Structure formats: C-alpha cells, structure tokens
Amino acid sequence: RDEWIGDFAIIVELGGDDYYAGRIGGAVGVLGSPFSVVIDCEGDDLYTSTKLFNFGSAIFGCGVLMDLSGHDVYRGSHYCEGVGLFGVGYLWDGGGDDIYDGGYFVQGGGNFGLGGVIDCAGNDFYRSYNWAQGVGSVLGCGLCADLGGHDIYYAGGRYRHTPLLPDDHRSFAQGFGMGWRPDASGGVGLLYDKEGNDFYCAEVYGQGCSYWYSLGMLVDGSGNDYYNAAEYAQGAGIHLSVGVLIDKDGDDHYFSRYGPGQGEGHDLSCGILIDKRGDDSYTISGGQGIGLTNSFGLLVDSEGKDHYATTEELGQGSANQTRGFGGIGIFLDLEGEDSYPRGTHGEDGGFWASGMWGAGMDLPRVISREEQLEPDTLLETIEDIFEEAALWEVSENKKRVRWARERLVEFCMEAIEYVCEEKIDTKSGLELRAIEELALALPDSILPSLLDRLQDQRPRVRANSIYLLGKTKASEAIPPLVEALKKAENKPRWVLSALGDIGTTEPLSDIHPYLRSEDETARIAAAAALGKIRNPTSISYLVEALGDESFTVRTAAENALVAIGDSSIQLMLDGLTDADPPSLVHLIHGLGRIAEELDTLEARTERIIIKKALLPFLDGDEVSLRGYAVEALGRLGGEATRGLLRMRMADELDPFVLGKYQAAVD
C-alpha cells in the first residue's frame, strides 16, 4: 500500500490499496500547474482531500484521474471529481463498488469548459450538495455516465431554496443545464445510466431539468428505477430552456411533490419525459405533459400498465394561455390498462382535450414485447426437464417452462416416480407448482404414491402430499385424510385446506369441531374449507364462529356464509337479535354482500326482509354498526333505498359513517 500526500503532476500506480491525499489529478493553471494525470491500475483506493479542483478536475488546464479497478472511495470538497472550469476535467473508473462524495460543482460538470466522470461497472453511490452529476453552465458541458450496476444518486441537503421552498434544498443536478439569467445562456448537462435498478434523489431542480437557455438530460437504459424530487424535475424546462428525461425500460416510479415536472415546460420552454417500457407510477401536484406559460410539454409512455396521479387542474396533457397566446401540452399513453385520479381528464382508452392546445390520448392496444427463450429440446433426463419446469413462468421463461411441463407429462409414470422420490419434500414453491401441474394432468396415476406418503416421517413430505391430494380433488383420499387430521404430527390446517379443495360433504362432521380449535390457523382453515364445500348444514356453526375473539376467524366465517349464499340469510337474521357488536358487524356486512347478489325478481322478498332488518341499525349508538348498516343498504341498491340514505345522511355527524353514506349514495 502506497500513500501519496501532496500535489503531483503525474502518478502511475501499478497496484495495491492506496491512499491519496492532496491535489491528485487536479490542474490549476493560475498556480502554474496546468496539467495533471494520475493512473491507478488496481486496488481498493481512498482519495480524500479538501483542496479545490481535484480528482480529475481543472481550472485553466487539464486534470485526469483514471482508476482501472477496485472498490474505491472519492471524498472531495468542491470543484472535484470530473469537472472543468475554463478547462477540461476527466475521471474514469474501470469498475468496482465505488463512493463519490463531494460538495458543489462535482461529479461531471462543465462551466466555460468540459467535465466528465465515467464509471464502468459496480453498485455506486454519488452524493453531493448541488451543481453535480452531469451539469453544464455557461459555455460548458458536463457528463456523468455510469455503465453498470445498481446505483444511488443524491444531490441536496445544504443550500435552501428560499423563499419559495425554505424547507427544501437546491440540487441543480442529475442532468441539469443552467445559464446566468439574464446575462448569459447556459450549457449542456447529461446524466447517463446504462443499466441497473437505480435510485435518483434530488430536491429542487434536477433529473433532466434546465434553466435559462440550457439543455439538461437524464437517460436511463434499463432497470426498475426510482425518481424522487421536490420541484422542477423529471423532464422540466424552465425559462427558455429544454429539459428531457428518457427511461428506456423497467417498472419505474416517478415522484415530485410539486411541478413543473414530468414532461412540462414553463415560460417559453420545453419539457419532455419519455418512458418506453414497464409498468410505471407517476405522481406530481401538476404536470405530465403540460405547456405552462407559452411552453411545450410532452409525456410519452409507450408500454405497460401505468398509474398517474395529479392534484392540480393542469395535468395529463394541458396548456394554459398568457401574453396573448397559449402553449402546447401533449400526453400519450400508447399501451396498457392504466389508472387516473378521479375528476381529471385522463381515462384509460380515451382521448381528451384540455385548454386551447392541450390533448391526451390513452391507447388500449397490447404490444407483446417479451422475447421468449426457446426451450432446450435436447434435454433428455427427467432431472434436467424438471429443473426447467420449475423455473418461474414469467417473461422470457414462459415458453421454456410450458414446454418442460408438457414434456414431464409425456414421461408419465417415470416423471411421477421421480417427483415422488426426489422432489416431494421440496420447500420451493416453484418446484411444488411444477409437481402440481403434473398431478393435475395425471391424477389417477399419482394418487397411490401420494397416499403412501401420508405416513412419511418427514413433515414436509406429508404436507406436500396432503396439498396435492386436495388440488387433484381426490375424493378417494378423504378417509385417510380424516385419519391424518386426527394425528398430532400433522398441522390441522394442511388437512382442512385439502378437504375444502376436494369439496365433498363427507368430512363435514370432522371439520366443524375445528371452528372451536385453540389454534387460530386451524379455525381459519376450517371456515375457509366450509366456504368451499358450501353445504347449508354448516351455517349454524359458521354463525357461531362470527363471535370468535379473532378478527381473522370472524372474517373467514363471514366469507364462508356469503359463499353458501341465500341459505344463510335466516340464521344470520336470527343472530341480529342477541349478538355482540363484533359479531353484528360481520352479520350486517355479510347480509349486505349476500343481498347484493340477489338481483332476480324471485329474490325480491329476501331483499326486502334484509332491508327491514338493517334499517334499525341506522339509529344505533355504535358507530361501526351504523356505518356497516349504511354500506349494506347501499349494496341493496335501488333508487328508493338511495333516496332514504340521502335523507338520513343529513342527520349524521360521524366522519366514518358519513364516508359510508357518501359511497352508498354515489
């Protein structure tokens, strides 16, 4: 390990975990040092100094720092880590999980010069105050490029944005360009991240943003990314500028507390946000394709199921007018099932106009973008085919998994013997899914092997066998399953779930007692099983279970009663007379759910009976009972019922119940 302390013009370090303190790869022409270059070939190195113009930076000169490999730490002050002021600065890192820490004007910036930081690989962390991570000012260009890894970018925390947002800080970062208003136009700033699940955190001004005759760009190649900001961000051009954010692939999350942002131009500017693929989420107060104050705004989302949220009037393709003319705002969602906030212009599959020159369009077509990997048809052994069949059947794996599972079925008994001997004790959900599909295709063939394994000493073998007997609806297995239910080494919920999946009435007398089990999971499983079997003889047991001390059990019992349907009504109505409040909530709620499905003329009598039974609860003192009675009556529908609820709503004071009223009458 070598230590380099001081100012150096040239260093070539061949290896080792080295320590650098001083002006390293920093050129200061006004002090007679117009050129400096440092090359470190390998090692986990530490670069630390409080000197300005350092670590691949320059003023009136050229400064270069190249670190070819290793997990490195760059901890500097201001004007460092790849910036040029009246000069050229360049920092190149060949790989490793690196940390870049600096103050202002750092990590790829140019002002009357050129500056760049390029990191080739690794999970990296970039932290700065402001003017950072790809920033260009007057006659300058700044580049921050990261070519691989899951990276974190943070800019802010020092200089408050007073008086507009005094509790937030200025970032001027992450692909930002800025001029000197009103005297000089700015430059070009670019942040490029090629791949990885990245996190971008800026406060005010950042993430493909610009101010005053400048260009700011953020381009992300792939990965599920998070963009977080306070204001002026994510494709925002401010005051005669252009801001652009392009994300090419991934399920991304965009959040900015305030606009302008997310494809919005303000004051004769242009703001663009383009997301090409993925299921994305966009949240901002006002933005998403907005031309504000004679500007152009564009948001394009090419593919995916997306969510958009705004709170201001201008959102999703809008433009206002000022100075006697307007702007242009365009919102385009070109594919997928999308969601928009209530009360806005946006609509899935719709076209809308807002303002004089604002428009939005959401297209419903579905584009298949998955490149399917072809199955390896040369696989011959059961082991190899099963390994392929147990992959996660998503994205590019779909075709491979489908082929492998169909191939397993062709092997018939050979495949059954393999999974029952080698894989039945699996704890992998994906492997069990592959076995289940084989069992569903060959239920009679696999039945004897599964029955034999009910006596196995290994708990997981018994659990998986019981599960598969249920999924294959093996009615022949009911007697041995009932015997397994009585054995202490088996968890009751395993067997109860399987009996419910089989769905016959034969084991009902064995299931009912478990509604009173000391084990909460057994009580839940028993109620769920009875809901699948749907036999009226279980109703009285389930009504009693509505008094269980556990909310989870009560909910499972209610769901089972609703599944059984109108046969449950009379005993549930009888229970309204003497049940305690927790039970009453589920009785009222369940009756409303059942009544909602009784929409035939023949069921009119039952609906009227339920309505009469629920009306007295509107006058009760218990808030929860009033609220759920309102909800249940709302499920009954009908103009007469809604009119009654509107009238009763006028006398209600509790906010919870008022919310139920509002939902019911709407």
C-alpha positions in Angstrom: 0.0 0.0 0.0 1.3 3.4 -1.0 0.5 6.8 0.4 0.5 9.9 -1.9 0.3 13.1 0.0 0.9 16.4 -1.7 0.4 17.8 -5.2 1.6 15.8 -8.2 1.7 16.3 -12.0 2.0 12.6 -12.9 1.4 9.4 -10.9 1.3 5.9 -12.3 0.4 3.4 -9.5 0.6 -0.2 -10.5 -1.3 -1.9 -7.7 -2.3 -2.0 -4.0 -4.9 -0.4 -1.8 -3.5 3.1 -1.9 -4.1 6.3 -0.1 -4.2 9.7 -1.9 -4.3 13.0 -0.1 -3.5 16.3 -1.8 -4.2 17.5 -5.3 -4.5 14.3 -7.3 -5.2 14.6 -11.0 -6.1 18.2 -10.4 -4.9 21.0 -12.6 -4.7 24.7 -11.5 -3.3 26.8 -14.4 -3.3 30.0 -12.4 -0.9 28.4 -9.9 1.5 27.2 -12.6 0.1 23.6 -12.7 -1.9 23.5 -15.9 -1.7 19.7 -16.3 -2.0 16.7 -14.0 -2.7 13.0 -14.7 -3.0 10.1 -12.3 -3.4 6.4 -13.3 -4.0 3.7 -10.7 -4.1 0.2 -12.1 -5.7 -1.8 -9.4 -6.7 -1.9 -5.7 -9.3 -0.6 -3.4 -8.2 3.0 -3.1 -9.1 6.0 -1.0 -8.9 9.5 -2.5 -9.5 12.2 0.1 -8.8 15.9 0.2 -10.3 19.3 0.9 -8.4 21.0 -1.9 -10.5 22.5 -4.7 -10.0 21.3 -8.3 -9.2 17.8 -7.5 -9.6 14.2 -8.6 -9.8 14.7 -12.4 -10.7 18.4 -12.4 -9.2 21.6 -13.7 -9.3 25.4 -13.9 -7.4 26.8 -16.8 -5.9 23.4 -17.5 -6.5 19.7 -17.9 -6.8 17.3 -15.0 -7.2 13.5 -15.4 -7.7 10.7 -12.9 -8.0 7.1 -14.2 -8.6 4.2 -11.7 -8.7 1.0 -13.6 -10.2 -1.3 -11.0 -11.2 -1.8 -7.3 -13.8 -0.6 -4.8 -12.7 3.0 -4.5 -13.8 6.0 -2.4 -13.5 9.5 -3.8 -14.1 12.0 -1.0 -13.5 15.6 -2.0 -14.6 19.2 -1.5 -15.9 21.5 -4.2 -14.9 21.6 -7.9 -13.8 17.9 -8.0 -14.5 14.5 -9.4 -14.6 15.2 -13.1 -15.3 19.0 -13.6 -13.8 21.7 -15.8 -13.8 25.4 -15.3 -12.1 27.2 -18.1 -10.5 23.8 -18.7 -11.1 20.0 -19.0 -11.6 17.6 -16.2 -12.0 13.8 -16.5 -12.4 11.0 -14.0 -12.6 7.4 -15.3 -13.2 4.4 -13.0 -12.9 1.0 -14.5 -15.1 -1.0 -12.1 -16.0 -1.8 -8.5 -18.5 -0.6 -6.0 -17.4 3.0 -5.6 -18.4 6.0 -3.5 -18.3 9.5 -4.9 -18.7 12.2 -2.2 -18.4 15.9 -2.8 -19.7 19.4 -2.3 -20.8 21.7 -5.1 -19.8 21.5 -8.8 -18.7 17.9 -8.7 -19.2 14.6 -10.5 -19.3 15.6 -14.1 -19.6 19.4 -14.6 -18.5 22.0 -17.1 -18.6 25.8 -16.9 -16.6 27.5 -19.7 -15.1 24.0 -20.1 -15.7 20.3 -20.2 -16.1 17.8 -17.4 -16.9 14.2 -17.1 -17.0 11.2 -14.8 -17.4 7.7 -16.3 -17.9 4.7 -14.1 -17.8 1.4 -16.0 -19.4 -1.1 -13.5 -20.4 -1.7 -9.9 -23.0 -0.6 -7.5 -22.0 3.0 -6.9 -23.1 5.9 -4.6 -23.0 9.5 -5.7 -23.5 12.2 -3.0 -23.2 16.0 -3.5 -24.7 19.3 -2.3 -25.6 20.8 -5.7 -24.3 21.6 -9.2 -23.5 17.9 -9.7 -23.9 14.6 -11.5 -24.0 15.9 -15.1 -24.3 19.7 -15.0 -23.5 22.2 -17.6 -23.4 26.0 -17.2 -22.3 28.9 -19.4 -20.3 27.6 -22.4 -19.9 24.3 -20.6 -20.7 20.6 -20.9 -20.9 18.1 -18.1 -21.3 14.3 -18.2 -21.9 11.8 -15.5 -22.1 8.3 -17.1 -22.5 5.0 -15.2 -22.4 2.0 -17.4 -23.4 -0.8 -15.0 -24.7 -1.6 -11.5 -27.5 -0.6 -9.2 -26.6 3.0 -8.3 -27.7 5.7 -5.9 -27.6 9.4 -6.8 -28.3 12.1 -4.2 -27.9 15.9 -4.5 -29.1 18.4 -1.9 -29.1 18.9 1.8 -27.1 22.2 2.1 -28.4 25.2 0.2 -32.1 26.1 1.0 -34.4 27.1 -1.8 -35.6 30.3 -0.2 -38.1 31.9 -0.3 -40.2 29.5 -2.4 -39.5 26.2 -0.5 -37.5 27.2 2.5 -37.5 23.7 3.9 -36.1 22.1 0.8 -32.7 22.5 -0.9 -31.4 23.3 -4.3 -29.9 20.4 -6.3 -29.1 21.7 -9.8 -28.1 18.1 -10.6 -28.7 14.8 -12.3 -28.7 16.0 -15.9 -29.1 19.8 -15.4 -28.2 22.8 -17.5 -28.3 26.4 -16.3 -27.4 29.9 -17.6 -26.8 33.2 -15.9 -30.2 35.0 -16.1 -30.4 37.5 -17.7 -26.8 37.8 -18.9 -25.6 34.6 -20.5 -27.1 31.4 -21.9 -26.1 28.1 -20.2 -24.7 24.8 -21.2 -25.5 21.1 -21.5 -25.7 18.6 -18.7 -26.2 14.9 -19.1 -26.6 12.0 -16.7 -26.5 8.6 -18.4 -27.0 5.4 -16.6 -26.9 2.4 -18.8 -28.5 -0.3 -16.6 -29.5 -1.4 -13.1 -32.2 -0.6 -10.5 -31.2 2.9 -9.7 -32.4 5.5 -7.1 -32.3 9.2 -8.1 -32.9 11.6 -5.2 -32.9 15.4 -5.9 -34.8 18.2 -4.2 -35.3 21.4 -6.3 -34.1 21.4 -10.0 -32.9 18.1 -11.2 -33.4 14.8 -13.2 -33.4 16.1 -16.7 -34.1 19.8 -16.0 -32.7 23.1 -17.2 -32.9 26.8 -16.6 -32.2 29.8 -18.9 -31.2 28.8 -22.4 -29.8 25.4 -21.5 -30.3 21.7 -22.0 -30.5 19.2 -19.2 -30.9 15.5 -19.9 -31.2 12.3 -17.9 -31.1 9.0 -19.8 -31.6 5.6 -18.1 -31.2 2.5 -20.2 -32.9 -0.2 -18.1 -33.9 -1.3 -14.6 -36.6 -0.6 -12.1 -35.8 2.9 -11.1 -37.0 5.4 -8.5 -37.0 9.1 -9.3 -37.7 11.3 -6.2 -37.8 15.1 -6.2 -39.4 18.2 -4.6 -39.9 20.6 -7.6 -38.7 21.4 -11.1 -37.7 17.8 -12.1 -38.1 14.8 -14.4 -38.2 16.4 -17.8 -38.7 20.1 -16.9 -37.6 23.1 -19.0 -37.7 26.4 -17.1 -37.3 29.9 -18.6 -36.3 29.4 -22.2 -34.8 26.0 -21.7 -35.1 22.3 -22.6 -35.3 19.5 -20.0 -35.5 15.8 -21.0 -35.8 12.6 -19.2 -35.8 9.3 -21.1 -36.1 5.9 -19.4 -35.9 3.0 -21.8 -37.0 0.0 -19.8 -38.2 -1.1 -16.4 -41.0 -0.7 -13.9 -40.3 2.8 -12.7 -41.5 5.2 -10.0 -41.7 9.0 -10.6 -42.5 11.3 -7.7 -42.2 15.1 -7.4 -44.1 16.9 -4.7 -44.6 19.9 -6.9 -44.5 20.8 -10.6 -43.5 21.9 -13.1 -42.3 18.4 -13.9 -42.8 15.1 -15.6 -42.7 16.5 -19.1 -43.6 20.1 -18.5 -42.2 23.3 -20.0 -42.5 26.7 -18.2 -42.0 30.2 -19.7 -41.2 29.6 -23.4 -39.5 26.3 -22.6 -39.7 22.6 -23.5 -40.1 19.7 -21.1 -40.1 16.1 -22.2 -40.5 12.8 -20.3 -40.4 9.5 -22.3 -40.7 6.1 -20.7 -40.5 3.3 -23.3 -41.3 0.2 -21.3 -42.6 -1.1 -18.0 -45.4 -0.7 -15.5 -44.8 2.8 -14.2 -46.2 5.1 -11.5 -46.2 8.9 -11.9 -47.1 11.3 -9.0 -46.9 15.1 -9.0 -49.0 18.0 -8.0 -49.2 19.4 -11.5 -47.5 18.1 -14.6 -47.4 15.1 -17.0 -47.4 16.7 -20.5 -48.0 20.4 -19.6 -47.3 23.5 -21.6 -47.2 26.2 -18.9 -46.8 29.9 -19.8 -46.3 29.6 -23.5 -44.3 26.4 -23.4 -44.3 22.9 -24.8 -44.7 19.8 -22.6 -44.7 16.2 -23.6 -45.1 12.9 -21.7 -45.0 9.7 -23.7 -45.4 6.3 -22.0 -45.0 3.6 -24.7 -45.9 0.4 -22.9 -47.2 -1.0 -19.6 -49.9 -0.8 -17.0 -49.3 2.6 -15.6 -50.7 4.8 -12.7 -50.9 8.6 -12.9 -51.7 10.9 -10.1 -52.0 14.7 -10.1 -53.8 17.2 -7.8 -53.9 20.4 -9.9 -56.2 21.5 -12.7 -53.4 21.2 -15.3 -52.4 17.6 -15.7 -52.1 14.9 -18.3 -52.0 16.9 -21.5 -52.9 20.5 -20.7 -51.8 24.0 -21.6 -52.7 27.5 -20.4 -52.6 30.9 -22.1 -50.7 34.1 -21.2 -49.1 37.0 -23.0 -52.0 36.8 -25.5 -51.2 33.2 -26.7 -51.0 29.7 -25.4 -48.8 26.7 -25.1 -48.9 23.1 -26.1 -49.3 20.1 -23.8 -49.4 16.5 -25.1 -49.9 13.3 -23.1 -49.6 10.0 -24.8 -50.0 6.6 -23.2 -49.7 4.1 -26.1 -50.5 0.8 -24.5 -51.8 -1.0 -21.4 -54.5 -0.8 -18.8 -53.9 2.5 -16.9 -55.4 4.3 -14.0 -56.0 8.0 -13.4 -57.3 10.0 -10.5 -61.0 10.8 -10.2 -62.1 14.1 -11.6 -59.3 14.5 -14.1 -59.4 14.4 -17.9 -57.4 11.2 -18.1 -59.2 8.0 -18.9 -58.0 4.6 -19.9 -58.6 4.0 -23.6 -59.8 7.6 -24.0 -59.0 10.8 -25.8 -59.4 14.2 -24.2 -58.6 17.9 -24.7 -57.7 20.4 -22.0 -57.2 24.1 -22.6 -56.8 25.6 -26.1 -53.9 23.4 -27.2 -53.7 20.6 -24.7 -54.6 17.0 -25.5 -54.2 13.5 -24.2 -54.6 10.0 -25.6 -54.6 6.6 -24.0 -54.5 3.7 -26.4 -55.8 0.3 -25.3 -53.8 -1.9 -27.6 -51.5 -4.5 -26.1 -48.0 -5.0 -27.5 -46.2 -8.2 -26.8 -42.6 -7.2 -26.0 -41.3 -10.3 -24.3 -38.5 -12.1 -26.2 -39.2 -15.8 -25.4 -36.2 -18.0 -24.8 -36.5 -21.2 -26.9 -36.8 -24.4 -24.9 -33.8 -26.7 -25.0 -35.4 -29.6 -26.8 -32.2 -31.6 -26.4 -32.8 -32.1 -22.7 -33.4 -35.8 -22.2 -33.2 -36.6 -18.5 -36.0 -36.2 -16.0 -33.7 -34.2 -13.8 -32.9 -31.6 -16.4 -36.5 -31.3 -17.7 -37.9 -30.9 -14.1 -35.3 -28.2 -13.4 -36.6 -26.3 -16.5 -40.2 -27.0 -15.5 -39.6 -25.5 -12.0 -38.5 -22.1 -13.3 -40.6 -19.1 -12.7 -43.1 -19.0 -15.6 -42.8 -15.3 -16.4 -41.3 -13.1 -19.1 -38.8 -14.9 -21.3 -39.2 -18.1 -19.4 -42.8 -18.8 -20.3 -42.1 -20.8 -23.4 -39.4 -22.9 -21.8 -41.4 -23.7 -18.7 -44.5 -24.6 -20.7 -42.5 -27.0 -22.9 -40.8 -28.6 -19.9 -44.1 -29.2 -18.0 -45.7 -30.7 -21.1 -42.7 -32.9 -21.6 -42.9 -34.2 -18.0 -46.5 -35.4 -18.6 -45.3 -37.3 -21.6 -42.9 -39.2 -19.3 -46.0 -40.3 -17.2 -45.0 -42.8 -14.5 -41.3 -42.1 -14.9 -41.9 -38.5 -14.0 -44.3 -39.4 -11.2 -41.8 -41.7 -9.6 -39.1 -39.1 -9.9 -41.0 -36.3 -8.2 -42.4 -38.5 -5.5 -39.0 -40.0 -4.7 -36.7 -36.9 -5.2 -38.8 -33.8 -5.0 -41.9 -34.4 -2.8 -40.1 -32.9 0.2 -39.3 -29.7 -1.6 -39.7 -26.3 0.2 -39.6 -24.5 -3.2 -42.9 -23.0 -4.2 -41.8 -23.1 -7.9 -41.0 -26.8 -7.7 -44.3 -27.6 -6.0 -46.1 -25.7 -8.7 -44.4 -27.9 -11.3 -45.4 -31.1 -9.4 -49.0 -29.8 -9.0 -49.3 -29.4 -12.7 -48.1 -32.9 -13.3 -50.5 -34.2 -10.7 -53.4 -32.4 -12.3 -52.6 -33.9 -15.6 -52.2 -37.4 -14.2 -54.4 -37.5 -11.0 -55.2 -41.3 -11.0 -51.6 -42.2 -11.7 -50.1 -40.2 -8.9 -52.8 -41.0 -6.3 -51.3 -44.2 -4.8 -47.9 -42.5 -4.4 -49.4 -39.5 -2.5 -51.5 -41.8 -0.3 -48.4 -43.8 0.7 -46.6 -40.6 1.7 -49.2 -39.6 4.2 -47.3 -41.9 6.6 -43.9 -40.5 5.8 -41.7 -39.4 8.8 -40.8 -36.1 7.1 -43.3 -33.3 7.8 -42.8 -31.6 4.5 -43.4 -34.7 2.6 -46.7 -35.2 4.4 -47.7 -31.5 4.0 -46.9 -31.5 0.2 -48.7 -34.8 -0.3 -51.8 -33.6 1.5 -51.7 -30.3 -0.5 -51.6 -32.3 -3.8 -54.4 -34.6 -2.8 -56.6 -31.6 -2.3 -55.6 -29.9 -5.5 -56.3 -33.1 -7.5 -59.7 -33.3 -5.7 -59.1 -36.9 -4.8 -62.3 -38.0 -3.2 -60.8 -41.4 -2.6 -58.3 -39.7 -0.2 -61.0 -38.4 2.2 -60.9 -41.3 4.7 -57.1 -41.3 5.0 -57.1 -37.5 5.2 -59.6 -37.6 8.0 -57.3 -40.1 9.8 -54.3 -37.7 9.1 -56.4 -34.8 10.6 -56.5 -36.7 14.0 -52.7 -37.1 14.2 -50.8 -34.6 16.3 -47.8 -34.6 14.0 -49.9 -33.1 11.2 -50.9 -29.5 11.3 -54.7 -29.3 11.1 -54.7 -26.5 8.5 -52.9 -28.8 6.0 -55.7 -31.3 6.0 -58.6 -28.9 6.4 -57.4 -26.9 3.4 -57.2 -30.1 1.3 -60.7 -31.3 2.4 -62.0 -27.9 1.4 -60.3 -28.2 -2.0 -61.8 -31.7 -2.6 -65.2 -30.1 -1.9 -67.4 -33.0 -0.9 -69.7 -33.1 2.1 -68.4 -36.4 3.5 -66.0 -34.9 6.0 -68.2 -32.1 7.3 -68.7 -33.6 10.8 -64.9 -33.8 11.1 -64.4 -30.2 10.0 -67.0 -28.5 12.2 -65.2 -29.1 15.6 -62.1 -27.2 14.3 -64.1 -24.0 14.4 -63.5 -24.2 18.1 -59.9 -25.2 18.0 -57.3 -23.5 20.2 -55.2 -23.0 17.0 -56.3 -19.8 15.2 -54.9 -21.0 11.9 -57.0 -24.2 12.2 -60.1 -22.2 12.9 -59.4 -20.0 9.8 -58.8 -23.1 7.6 -61.9 -24.8 8.9 -64.1 -21.8 8.0 -62.4 -21.5 4.6 -63.0 -25.2 3.9 -66.7 -24.9 4.7 -67.0 -22.0 2.4 -65.6 -24.1 -0.4 -67.9 -27.0 0.4 -70.9 -24.7 0.6 -73.3 -27.0 2.5 -76.2 -25.5 4.5 -75.6 -27.8 7.4 -72.5 -25.7 8.2 -74.4 -22.4 8.6 -75.2 -22.6 12.3 -71.5 -23.4 13.1 -70.3 -20.5 11.0 -72.8 -18.1 12.6 -71.4 -19.1 16.0 -67.9 -18.6 14.7 -68.8 -14.9 14.0 -68.4 -14.5 17.7 -64.7 -15.7 17.7 -62.2 -13.5 19.5 -60.1 -13.2 16.4 -61.0 -10.9 13.6 -59.3 -13.2 11.1 -61.6 -16.1 12.1 -64.7 -13.9 12.1 -63.8 -12.7 8.6 -63.2 -16.3 7.3 -66.6 -17.3 8.8 -68.4 -14.4 7.1 -66.8 -15.2 3.8 -68.0 -18.8 4.1 -71.5 -17.7 4.9 -71.5 -15.4 1.8 -70.2 -18.3 -0.3 -73.0 -20.6 0.8 -75.4 -17.8 -0.2 -79.1 -17.2 0.4 -79.5 -20.3 2.5 -77.5 -18.4 5.2 -80.0 -15.5 5.4 -82.4 -16.7 8.0 -79.9 -17.8 10.6 -77.9 -14.6 10.1 -81.1 -12.6 10.6 -81.9 -14.5 13.8 -78.4 -13.7 15.0 -79.0 -9.9 14.8 -81.2 -10.0 17.9 -78.6 -11.0 20.6 -75.1 -10.9 19.0 -72.4 -8.6 20.5 -71.0 -5.7 18.4 -68.1 -7.6 16.7 -70.4 -10.3 15.6 -73.1 -7.8 14.5 -70.6 -6.1 12.2 -70.0 -9.3 10.3 -73.6 -10.3 10.3 -74.6 -6.9 8.8 -71.7 -6.8 6.4 -72.3 -10.4 5.3 -76.1 -9.9 4.8 -75.3 -6.9 2.6 -72.9 -8.9 0.5 -75.4 -11.7 0.1 -78.3 -9.3 -0.8 -76.1 -7.7 -3.5 -76.2 -10.9 -5.4 -80.0 -11.4 -5.0 -80.8 -9.3 -8.1 -83.6 -11.5 -9.5 -87.3 -10.9 -9.3 -87.7 -14.2 -7.3 -85.3 -12.9 -4.7 -87.2 -9.6 -4.1 -88.8 -10.9 -0.9 -85.4 -11.8 0.7 -84.0 -8.3 -0.2 -87.0 -6.6 1.4 -86.6 -8.7 4.6 -82.9 -7.9 4.8 -83.6 -4.2 4.3 -86.2 -4.1 7.1 -83.8 -5.9 9.4 -80.9 -3.5 8.7 -82.8 -0.2 8.9 -83.0 0.0 12.7 -79.2 0.0 12.9 -79.1 3.4 11.3 -80.3 4.8 14.6 -77.9 2.9 16.8 -75.3 4.5 19.1 -72.5 2.2 17.9 -70.6 4.0 15.1 -69.3 0.8 13.4 -72.8 -0.7 13.3 -74.3 2.4 11.7 -71.5 2.6 9.2 -71.7 -1.0 8.1 -75.5 -0.9 8.0 -75.3 2.0 5.6 -72.8 0.1 3.5 -75.0 -3.0 3.4 -78.1 -1.0 2.4 -76.0 0.7 -0.3 -75.3 -2.8 -1.7 -79.0 -3.4 -2.0 -79.2 -0.5 -4.4 -82.4 0.8 -5.9 -83.4 4.5 -6.1 -85.8 4.2 -3.2 -83.0 2.9 -0.9 -80.6 5.5 -2.1 -83.2 8.3 -1.5 -83.7 7.1 2.0 -79.9 7.1 2.6 -79.6 10.6 1.3 -82.3 11.8 3.7 -80.7 10.0 6.7 -77.2 11.3 5.7 -78.3 14.9 6.6 -78.5 13.9 10.3 -75.2 12.0 10.5 -72.2 13.7 12.2 -69.6 10.9 12.5 -67.0 11.2 9.6 -66.7 7.4 9.3 -70.4 6.9 8.8 -70.6 9.9 6.5 -68.0 8.3 4.3 -70.1 5.2 4.2 -73.1 7.3 3.3 -71.3 9.1 0.5 -70.1 5.8 -1.0 -73.5 4.3 -0.8 -75.4 7.2 -2.5 -72.8 7.5 -5.2 
